[in-house]
Amino acid sequence: MIRSIRLQTGLAAVLVAGASLSFSESPGQALYKARCQMCHGTTGQAETAMGKATKTLPLSDAQVNKLSEAEMVALTRSGKGKMQPFKGELSEEQIKDAVAYFRSLK
């Protein structure tokens, strides 16, 4: 009986831990939400007021789609148009993580 209770308790703990891990944000997702979402939107379609005001291109735009990941990283690092450069504010790894998350929204 005690062994069965321990087994069930252990199994429940593993399931709870696994569920909480699956709902946690990736570093790229957290950065995107904090630094990019205000213009690029939750889905990457630039549907926000700021995105519309700055004429941010949506992820579905052909110009955006043809960019490689390396090109997006370079644009994020250096800035483009009204987008500020993030070099010096974010590490190279953080920029790559945010770009990877943005690209995953396709």
C-alpha positions as CSV (number, residue, x, y, z in Angstrom):
1,M,0.0,0.0,0.0
2,I,2.7,2.5,1.0
3,R,4.8,1.5,-2.1
4,S,1.7,2.1,-4.3
5,I,1.2,5.6,-2.8
6,R,4.9,6.4,-3.2
7,L,4.8,5.3,-6.9
8,Q,1.6,7.3,-7.6
9,T,3.1,10.4,-5.8
10,G,6.3,10.1,-7.8
11,L,4.4,9.7,-11.1
12,A,2.3,12.7,-10.3
13,A,5.4,14.8,-9.6
14,V,6.9,13.8,-12.9
15,L,3.7,14.6,-14.8
16,V,3.4,18.0,-13.1
17,A,7.1,18.9,-13.8
18,G,6.7,17.8,-17.4
19,A,3.6,19.9,-17.9
20,S,5.2,23.0,-16.4
21,L,8.2,22.7,-18.7
22,S,6.0,22.5,-21.8
23,F,4.2,25.7,-20.9
24,S,7.4,27.7,-20.2
25,E,8.7,30.2,-22.7
26,S,11.8,29.8,-24.6
27,P,14.5,32.5,-24.2
28,G,13.7,33.7,-27.8
29,Q,10.0,33.8,-27.1
30,A,10.5,35.9,-23.9
31,L,12.8,38.3,-25.7
32,Y,10.5,38.6,-28.7
33,K,7.6,39.4,-26.4
34,A,9.6,42.0,-24.5
35,R,11.5,43.7,-27.4
36,C,9.8,42.9,-30.7
37,Q,6.1,42.1,-30.2
38,M,5.1,45.8,-29.9
39,C,5.9,46.3,-33.6
40,H,5.9,42.9,-35.1
41,G,2.8,41.6,-33.2
42,T,2.1,38.3,-31.5
43,T,1.9,36.4,-34.8
44,G,4.6,38.4,-36.7
45,Q,2.0,40.1,-38.9
46,A,2.7,43.6,-37.6
47,E,-0.9,44.0,-36.7
48,T,-0.2,46.3,-33.8
49,A,-0.7,50.1,-33.8
50,M,3.1,50.6,-33.6
51,G,3.6,48.1,-36.4
52,K,1.2,50.0,-38.6
53,A,2.6,53.4,-37.7
54,T,6.2,52.4,-38.5
55,K,5.0,50.4,-41.6
56,T,6.7,47.2,-40.3
57,L,6.5,44.5,-42.9
58,P,4.6,41.3,-41.8
59,L,6.3,37.9,-41.7
60,S,4.1,36.9,-44.6
61,D,5.6,39.7,-46.9
62,A,7.7,38.4,-49.8
63,Q,10.6,40.7,-48.8
64,V,10.7,39.2,-45.3
65,N,10.2,35.6,-46.5
66,K,13.3,35.8,-48.8
67,L,15.6,36.8,-45.9
68,S,17.8,34.1,-44.5
69,E,18.2,33.7,-40.8
70,A,21.7,35.2,-41.0
71,E,20.3,38.3,-42.8
72,M,17.6,38.7,-40.2
73,V,20.2,38.5,-37.4
74,A,22.3,41.1,-39.2
75,L,19.2,43.4,-39.5
76,T,18.3,43.0,-35.9
77,R,21.9,43.7,-34.8
78,S,22.2,46.8,-37.0
79,G,18.6,48.0,-37.2
80,K,16.7,49.0,-40.4
81,G,14.5,51.9,-41.1
82,K,12.7,52.8,-37.9
83,M,13.8,49.6,-36.1
84,Q,16.5,50.4,-33.6
85,P,19.8,48.5,-33.6
86,F,20.1,45.9,-30.8
87,K,23.8,45.5,-31.0
88,G,25.1,46.4,-27.5
89,E,21.7,45.9,-25.9
90,L,21.4,42.2,-26.6
91,S,24.0,39.5,-27.0
92,E,24.5,37.7,-30.3
93,E,22.9,34.6,-28.8
94,Q,19.9,36.6,-27.6
95,I,19.5,38.1,-31.1
96,K,19.7,34.7,-32.7
97,D,17.1,33.3,-30.2
98,A,14.6,36.1,-30.9
99,V,15.1,35.8,-34.7
100,A,14.6,32.0,-34.5
101,Y,11.4,32.5,-32.5
102,F,10.2,35.1,-35.0
103,R,10.9,32.7,-37.9
104,S,9.0,30.0,-36.1
105,L,5.8,32.1,-36.3
106,K,5.4,31.2,-40.1
